[in-house]
Amino acid sequence: MKNIYQQINLALNKSNRLKKSVLFSYSFSIESDNLITLISHPSINNNDVYFLGKPNKGFMMIGLNAIKKYHIKEDLEMIDDISNVISNLEDNKIGPKILGGHSFTSIKKDDVVWGDFPSSLFIIPECLAMQENNQLWLTISTFVLYNDNINQITNQFIELCKTYKKIFFQRPIKTKRMEIDYSIDYPDKEKYIEQVQSIVGMIDSDNIKKVVLSRMKKIYLKEVIHITSIIQLLQSLYINCTIFVYNVPKQGLFFGATPEKLCTLHNKNITTGALAGTIGRNKNNTKDQLLTDLLLDSKKDNQEHQLVVEQIVHKLKTYVKFNLISKKPEIVKLNNVQHLFTPIKGSLIEKMNILELIKILHPTAAIAGVPTSKALSLIKKYEQFNRGWYAGAIGWMNQYGHGEFYVSLRSGLIKNKSAYLFAGGGIVKDSNPEDEWHETSLKLKSMLDIFKTNKVI
């Protein structure tokens, strides 16, 4: 806790020059073997909680208790607040971050599924915990104003750091299986097949090439589940995905395990990719390879995939000098499905922040269709629900404008004892309605397994 007084004094001086409040952050390492204990504390239940994890890389990020919220995804005040931070560490990885995301399309007030869940929500957390390569760091943040009493602010801040540090010395809540009472499909299979048939009939007319149609399964749970159990189950089941959980007090808990990165930006280097084209898995290695070969040779899946590649390149070509666009897609294998994937990398031609790139890219053809405007019109016409944050964007940005954002797929919303799970598939000319139902069922199974698994961590 060295030099906090001096650092706060720098923040107060900057506040005096700018005549506005300034963000002050202090980062320090901590000894702990489980970051999840931070969320297990009873005081966390009704507060903002943001979680992002990459199990196969040993990476976790947790944000607790928003000190400021922003509800516009291109909020200039948000950019200004984080860029003017006074921090004891100048590090791309460690230090204060803006965490959050936004929905696929706007959520209207009192939506039947999402209620008053915000269409866009970004926060600066009071406590940001990061774990990578067995190293754990806490970043504690607050806003200071030039007329604040430096001694009082310093003492309060030191006590705040000690409070969060103490939370780690407790046992995490044991993972508990989530029992399903019953579930309902929206739409049902018959209606969904009719919708797919109708959309297939429109492909190639009016220049429509692809439409991503999704469906929803509502699950009724026998009891309320704790956020810790959701995170631990997701981490255990989907080690090759990016895990996300966002608890918005009184509105619900959004969660998922996505295989799809929307965009990362570090310095001027940008990484994105096309993930489209799906087939199942088989526990038998020989049969699994046959499925892989079928996917690689599938005309329908390759057509769908190429549309996504072309659209991403088209959207970014004005802003990015490309240095990698794979000529042939790779295979990404997950628990119960495998996908076609084409990595795309490049460098920015002019300076931009990650939020500006997200605005350009989202929604991609992988989650909307081609052309975007016509696909969105058909999605609005046929889908019986608001997607909300399903197929939206979720991630983080640091004070340099760098960050990572992911497409919030394989996701769901939990509100008390109800859970809403979402899955979609790309409809092109050669789509088969029965196959599309099967594909979306496989994707929904990714979330259903969280509720059915007996695995104890």
NORCORZI-V13765 format. One record per pair of residues at least 6 apart in sequence whose C-alpha atoms are under 8 Angstrom apart, sorted by the first residue. I is the first residue (numbers start at 1). J is the second residue. D is the distance in whole Angstrom. If there is no record, write none. Layout:
# NORCORZI-V13765
i={I/I}
j={J/J}
d={D/D}
This chain:
# NORCORZI-V13765
i={1/1/4/4/4/5/5/5/7/7/7/8/8/8/8/9/10/11/11/11/11/11/11/12/12/12/12/12/12/13/14/14/15/15/15/15/15/16/16/19/20/20/21/21/21/21/22/22/22/22/22/22/22/23/23/23/23/23/23/23/23/23/24/24/24/24/24/24/24/25/25/25/25/25/25/25/25/25/25/26/26/26/26/26/26/26/27/27/27/27/27/27/27/27/27/28/28/28/29/29/29/29/30/30/30/30/30/31/32/32/33/34/35/35/35/35/35/35/36/36/37/37/37/37/37/37/37/38/38/38/39/39/39/40/40/40/40/41/44/46/46/47/47/47/47/47/48/48/48/48/48/48/48/48/49/49/49/49/49/49/49/49/50/50/50/50/50/50/50/50/50/50/51/51/51/51/51/51/51/51/52/52/52/52/52/52/52/52/53/53/53/53/53/53/53/54/54/54/54/54/54/54/55/55/55/55/55/55/55/55/56/56/57/57/58/58/58/58/59/59/59/59/60/60/60/60/61/61/61/61/62/62/62/62/63/63/63/63/63/63/64/64/64/64/65/65/65/66/66/66/66/67/67/67/67/67/67/67/68/68/68/69/69/69/69/70/70/70/70/70/71/71/71/71/71/72/72/73/73/73/73/73/73/74/74/79/79/82/82/82/82/82/83/83/83/84/85/87/87/89/92/92/92/94/94/94/95/95/96/96/96/96/96/96/96/97/97/97/97/97/97/97/98/98/98/98/98/98/98/99/99/99/99/99/99/99/100/100/100/100/100/100/100/101/101/101/101/101/101/101/102/102/102/102/102/102/102/103/103/103/103/103/103/103/103/103/104/104/104/104/104/104/104/104/105/105/105/105/105/105/106/106/107/107/107/107/107/107/107/108/109/109/110/111/112/113/113/113/114/114/114/114/115/116/117/117/117/119/119/125/125/126/126/126/126/127/127/127/127/127/128/128/128/129/129/129/129/130/130/130/131/140/140/142/173/173/174/174/175/175/175/175/175/175/176/176/176/177/177/177/177/177/178/178/178/178/178/178/178/179/179/179/179/179/180/180/180/180/180/180/181/181/181/181/182/182/182/183/183/183/183/184/184/184/185/185/185/185/186/186/186/186/186/187/187/187/189/192/192/193/193/193/194/195/196/196/196/196/197/199/199/200/200/200/200/200/201/202/203/203/203/203/204/207/208/208/208/208/209/209/209/209/209/210/210/210/210/210/210/210/210/210/210/211/211/211/211/211/211/211/211/211/212/212/212/212/212/212/212/212/212/212/212/213/213/213/213/213/213/213/213/214/214/214/214/214/214/215/215/215/215/215/216/216/216/216/216/217/217/217/217/218/218/218/218/219/219/219/219/220/220/220/221/221/221/222/223/224/224/225/230/231/231/232/233/233/234/234/234/234/235/236/237/237/238/238/238/240/240/241/241/241/241/242/242/242/243/243/243/243/244/244/244/244/245/245/245/245/246/246/246/247/247/251/252/252/252/252/253/253/253/254/254/254/254/254/255/255/255/256/256/256/256/256/256/257/257/257/257/258/258/258/258/258/258/259/260/260/260/260/260/261/261/261/261/261/262/262/262/262/262/262/262/262/262/262/263/263/263/263/263/263/263/263/263/263/264/264/264/264/264/264/264/264/265/265/265/265/265/265/266/266/267/268/268/268/269/269/269/269/270/270/270/270/271/271/271/271/272/272/272/273/273/273/273/273/273/273/274/274/274/274/274/274/274/274/274/275/275/275/275/275/275/275/276/276/276/276/276/276/276/276/276/277/277/277/277/277/277/277/277/278/278/278/278/278/278/278/279/279/279/279/279/279/279/280/280/280/280/280/280/281/281/281/281/281/281/282/282/282/292/292/295/295/295/296/296/300/300/300/300/302/303/304/304/304/305/305/305/307/307/308/308/308/309/311/311/312/312/312/315/315/316/316/319/319/319/320/320/320/320/321/321/321/321/322/322/322/322/323/323/323/324/324/324/324/325/325/325/325/326/326/326/327/328/329/329/329/330/330/330/331/331/331/331/332/332/332/332/333/335/336/336/337/337/352/353/353/353/354/354/354/354/354/355/355/358/358/362/362/363/363/364/365/365/366/367/367/367/368/368/368/369/369/369/387/389/390/390/390/390/390/390/391/391/391/392/392/392/393/393/393/393/394/394/394/394/395/395/395/395/396/396/396/397/397/409/409/410/410/410/410/410/410/410/411/411/411/411/412/412/412/412/412/413/413/413/414/421/421/422/423/423/423/423/424/424/425/425/425/427}
j={28/158/26/154/158/150/151/154/86/87/88/24/86/150/154/150/86/22/23/24/85/86/144/22/144/145/146/147/148/146/22/146/21/22/144/145/146/145/146/146/145/146/143/144/145/146/81/84/85/86/143/144/145/81/82/84/85/86/141/142/143/144/85/86/87/141/142/143/144/85/86/87/88/95/96/139/140/141/142/87/88/89/95/139/140/141/87/88/89/94/95/137/138/139/140/137/138/139/135/136/137/138/135/136/137/138/165/136/136/168/134/168/60/129/130/131/136/168/172/228/167/168/169/170/171/172/173/164/167/168/49/227/228/171/172/173/228/167/64/249/250/64/65/247/248/249/63/64/65/66/246/247/248/249/62/63/64/65/245/246/247/248/61/62/63/64/99/100/244/245/246/247/60/61/62/63/243/244/245/246/60/61/62/242/243/244/245/395/59/60/61/235/242/243/244/60/235/239/240/241/242/243/235/236/238/239/240/241/242/243/239/240/132/133/131/132/133/134/130/131/132/133/129/130/131/132/128/129/130/131/127/128/129/130/99/125/126/127/128/129/125/126/127/128/125/126/127/123/124/125/126/123/124/125/126/141/142/143/123/124/125/121/122/123/124/78/120/121/122/123/118/119/120/121/122/120/121/101/102/120/121/122/355/355/356/399/401/96/97/98/398/399/399/400/401/399/399/95/96/95/398/400/402/130/137/139/139/398/124/128/139/140/141/398/399/124/125/128/396/397/398/399/122/123/124/125/396/397/398/122/123/124/125/395/396/397/120/121/122/123/394/395/396/120/121/122/392/393/394/395/119/120/121/389/392/393/394/119/120/387/388/389/390/391/392/393/363/387/388/389/390/391/392/393/119/386/387/388/389/392/119/388/114/116/117/118/119/386/388/116/115/116/116/386/385/385/386/420/251/386/388/413/251/251/248/251/252/388/389/140/141/139/140/141/142/138/139/140/141/164/138/139/140/136/137/138/139/136/137/138/137/160/161/157/228/229/229/457/228/229/232/233/456/457/225/229/456/229/451/452/453/454/221/222/223/225/450/451/452/221/222/223/451/452/219/220/221/222/451/452/219/220/221/222/219/220/221/217/218/219/220/217/218/219/215/216/217/218/215/216/217/218/384/215/216/384/437/215/437/433/434/437/433/382/213/427/433/436/433/211/427/427/428/429/430/431/429/208/209/210/428/429/429/371/370/371/374/375/369/370/371/428/429/304/365/369/370/371/375/426/427/428/429/368/369/370/375/378/379/426/427/428/365/366/367/368/369/375/379/424/425/426/427/368/379/382/383/424/425/426/427/383/422/423/424/425/440/383/422/423/424/440/385/420/421/422/423/420/421/422/444/418/419/420/421/418/419/420/421/417/418/419/417/418/419/417/417/416/417/417/450/243/245/457/450/457/243/256/257/450/243/457/335/450/257/334/335/259/334/257/258/259/334/257/258/259/255/256/257/258/255/256/257/258/253/254/255/256/253/254/255/253/254/415/413/414/415/416/413/414/415/389/411/412/413/414/411/412/413/408/409/410/411/412/447/408/409/410/411/406/407/408/409/410/411/409/275/406/407/408/409/272/273/405/406/407/272/273/358/361/362/393/404/405/406/407/270/271/272/273/354/357/358/404/405/406/270/271/272/354/402/403/404/405/271/353/354/402/403/404/402/403/402/347/348/351/345/346/347/348/345/346/347/348/343/344/345/346/343/344/345/309/312/341/342/343/344/345/305/308/309/312/341/342/343/344/366/305/308/339/340/341/342/366/301/304/305/308/339/340/341/366/426/295/301/302/304/305/339/340/426/295/301/337/338/339/340/439/291/292/295/337/338/339/439/291/336/337/338/439/442/288/291/335/336/337/338/288/291/336/331/338/301/339/340/302/340/428/429/430/431/340/428/426/427/428/340/341/366/365/370/364/365/366/342/364/365/361/364/365/360/361/360/361/348/349/350/346/347/348/349/346/347/348/349/344/345/346/347/345/346/347/343/344/345/346/342/343/344/345/342/343/344/342/342/340/341/342/340/341/342/338/339/340/341/338/339/340/341/339/446/442/446/442/443/401/400/401/402/397/401/402/403/404/397/401/393/405/392/393/372/392/372/371/372/426/391/424/426/375/376/379/375/376/426/422/408/408/409/410/411/412/422/407/408/409/407/408/409/405/406/407/408/405/406/407/408/403/404/405/406/403/404/405/403/404/422/423/421/422/423/443/444/446/447/421/422/423/447/419/420/421/422/447/419/420/421/420/444/447/444/440/441/443/444/440/443/436/439/440/436}
d={8/7/8/7/8/8/8/6/7/7/7/7/8/7/7/7/7/6/7/6/8/6/7/7/6/6/5/8/8/7/7/8/6/5/7/6/5/8/5/7/6/8/6/5/4/7/7/7/6/8/5/5/7/7/7/7/5/6/7/6/4/6/6/5/6/6/5/6/7/7/6/5/7/7/6/6/6/4/7/6/6/8/7/5/5/7/8/7/7/7/6/7/6/4/6/6/6/7/8/6/4/6/8/6/6/7/8/7/7/7/8/8/8/7/8/7/8/8/7/7/7/6/8/7/6/5/8/8/6/6/8/8/6/8/5/6/6/7/8/6/8/7/6/8/7/6/8/6/5/6/8/6/5/6/7/6/5/7/8/6/5/7/8/6/5/7/7/8/8/6/5/6/7/6/5/7/8/5/5/6/6/5/7/7/6/5/7/8/6/4/6/8/6/5/7/6/8/7/7/6/5/6/6/8/8/5/7/8/8/8/5/6/8/8/7/6/6/7/7/5/5/7/8/6/5/7/7/6/5/7/8/6/5/7/7/5/7/6/5/6/5/6/5/6/5/5/7/6/6/4/6/7/6/6/6/8/7/8/6/6/7/7/6/5/7/7/8/6/5/6/7/8/5/5/6/6/7/8/7/6/7/8/7/7/8/8/8/8/7/7/7/5/5/7/8/8/7/7/8/7/7/8/8/8/7/8/6/8/8/7/6/8/7/6/7/6/8/8/6/6/5/7/6/6/5/8/6/5/6/5/5/7/8/6/4/7/8/6/4/6/6/6/6/6/6/6/7/5/4/6/6/4/6/6/6/6/7/5/6/8/5/4/7/7/4/7/7/6/6/6/6/6/4/8/7/8/7/6/8/8/5/7/7/8/7/7/5/7/6/8/6/5/5/8/8/7/7/8/8/8/7/8/7/6/8/5/7/7/7/8/7/8/6/5/6/7/6/5/7/8/6/5/6/7/6/5/6/6/5/7/7/8/6/8/7/8/7/8/7/5/7/7/6/6/8/6/8/8/7/7/7/6/7/8/8/7/7/5/7/6/6/7/6/7/7/6/5/6/7/8/7/5/5/6/6/5/7/7/5/4/6/6/5/7/8/6/4/6/6/5/6/8/7/6/7/7/7/8/8/5/7/7/8/7/8/7/6/8/6/8/7/7/6/6/8/7/8/7/5/7/6/6/7/8/6/6/7/7/7/5/7/6/7/7/8/5/5/7/7/6/6/5/8/6/4/7/5/7/7/6/5/7/8/7/6/5/6/7/7/6/5/4/6/8/6/8/7/5/6/6/7/7/7/5/4/6/8/7/6/6/6/8/8/7/6/5/7/6/5/7/8/7/6/5/6/6/5/6/8/6/5/6/5/6/7/7/6/6/5/8/8/8/7/7/6/8/7/8/7/7/7/8/8/8/7/8/7/7/7/6/5/5/8/5/5/6/8/6/4/7/6/5/6/8/7/6/4/7/6/5/6/4/6/7/7/6/5/8/6/5/7/8/7/6/5/6/6/6/6/7/7/5/4/6/7/8/7/6/7/7/7/6/5/6/8/8/6/6/6/8/7/6/7/6/4/6/6/7/7/8/8/7/8/6/5/5/7/6/5/8/8/8/7/6/5/7/6/5/7/7/8/6/4/6/7/8/6/5/5/6/5/7/7/5/5/7/8/6/4/7/6/5/6/7/8/6/5/7/6/5/6/7/8/7/5/4/5/8/7/6/5/8/6/5/7/8/7/7/8/7/6/5/7/7/7/7/5/7/6/6/7/6/8/7/5/7/7/6/5/5/8/7/7/7/6/5/7/7/7/8/6/6/6/7/7/7/6/4/6/8/7/6/7/7/5/5/7/5/8/8/8/8/7/8/8/7/7/7/8/6/7/8/8/7/8/7/7/8/8/7/7/7/5/6/7/7/7/7/7/8/7/6/7/8/6/6/7/6/5/5/5/5/5/6/6/8/6/4/7/6/5/8/7/5/5/7/7/6/5/7/6/6/7/8/7/6/5/5/6/5/6/7/6/5/6/5/5/6/6/7/8/7/7/7/7/8/8/4/6/7/6/6/6/7/8/8/8/8/8/8/8/8/8/8/7/7/6/8/8/6/6/8/5/8/7/8/7/6/6/8/6/7/7/6/5/5/6/5/8/6/6/5/6/5/5/7/6/7/5/4/6/5/6/6/4/7/8/7/8/7/6/7/7/7/7/6/6/8/7/7/5/4/6/8/6/5/7/6/7/7/7/6/8/6/6/6/8/7/7/6/8}
